[in-house]
Amino acid sequence: PDRLDLPTAISFALENNFSIRQARERIRAQEGVVTTVTAAALPSVSAAGSYQRSDMQSIVSGSSGVPLFVPAGPSWRMTLTATQALFAGGGIRASIRSADLAREAAILDLQATINDTLLEVRRRFYNVLLAREQVKVQEQNLGLLQNQLHYATVKAQVGVATDFERLRAEVAVANAQVPLIRARNDLRLAVEEVRRVLGFADREPDTLRKVPEFHGSLEIRPETFDLVAAFSAAQENRPEIKRLGKLIAAGEEGVIIARSRYYPTLAVSGGGELRKGATSSFGDSIKGLRAGVQSQLQVSRATSGAVAQAVSQAEQLKLTASETKLAIEVEVRRAFSALQQATELASAMQKTVGQAEEAVRLATGRFEAGTATQLDVLQTQVELTNARTSQLRANHDYNVALAQLRKATGASEVEYTAATVSTKSPVP
């Protein structure tokens, strides 16, 4: 777009960021797993048919395993069978519950991915704003130095200043070009990072050369947080913790699935058969219905091994959940500390910039009046540039730290509606 602000960037990333799109595809894959395991609880219907022509009598296996004599000439046979599982040791119901829980975990994984991505979008967007403002600071610094060069040149021409002062002003102007060039390059690279995190993959030549106008500022909007409340919010709201809770429940269902192999399976079946009769007329075909009950029990050492594996996997998930909770607590502490530091730095640098600007004004006036040296002016300008740069970084760090703390506590800008977790691919 010609104009890009933070809300527009967030909206674009929600639809086009590759990590978010991959998370949506994982939900789609898990929905397929749910459909597959649910089918085991429903009746299955199978149909088979055959036709052959032979010059000799043949023997084939009948539906009940009894040999069937097929005379020479044409013959056909059609069967239809329906089967319904009645008992499988609880394995089928556990499989369905496990698949449903895994799908819910995939939705929570999407929420976590969205939160991580939006934090990255904010960070990259703030980097662009910081780089843009740093370019302005370096341009202002260069403009001040060029003014000093002009004054030094005029004074040298009228004999008030020496050629050394003019030469020193020229060197200062030349040196100021270097950080300005670097700042402009940092801005270009920051824009490319925004392009990457947004998932902007349009490779048209005109689009690749186009740089949107970024709208936004690094102003500070003070907010207060309580550390204990932040801990509670993180434990309650973070989708990573909720996701592991779903996976733990799915792992417990996996133990039931493994133990179901200790029990026999029971299923009923019924169907009909139609085959060639004494003549080739279809009306003389032999018809019949059949019904049966099937049961199977297969217990081996592999069953106990599968149970032990399922129990271990469930315990591993519980340990992972405990580790994740601890890591989230540390993340909250670090974000809280970073926000405190950025707040203090931003407050301190506000006063410093004002003092540095006043120092440059006074030094410039004294230099023009002939009561200060050019070195005094250059030193105050360097201090002003450093103060402005430090203030920009402090404001940038504050906004990033605020976004990190919100993400750490589980706060989200996205309302997770059905549209948000939709597995439909966006229109390219």
Secondary structure, DSSP 8 states (H G I E B T S, - for coil): --EE-HHHHHHHHHHH-HHHHHHHHHHHHHHHHHHHHHHTTS-EEEEEEEEEEESS-EEEE-TTS-EEEE-SEEEEEEEEEEEEEEESTTHHHHHHHHHHHHHHHHHHHHHHHHHHHHHHHHHHHHHHHHHHHHHHHHHHHHHHHHHHHHHHHHHHHTTSS-HHHHHHHHHHHHHHHHHHHHHHHHHHHHHHHHHHHHT-----HHHHH---EE------------HHHHHHHHHHH-HHHHHHHHHHHHHHHHHHHHHGGGS-EEEEEEEEEEE--SSS-GGG-EEEEEEEEEEE----HHHHHHHHHHHHHHHHHHHHHHHHHHHHHHHHHHHHHHHHHHHHHHHHHHHHHHHHHHHHHHHHHHHHHTSS-HHHHHHHHHHHHHHHHHHHHHHHHHHHHHHHHHHHTT--SS---TTTT-------
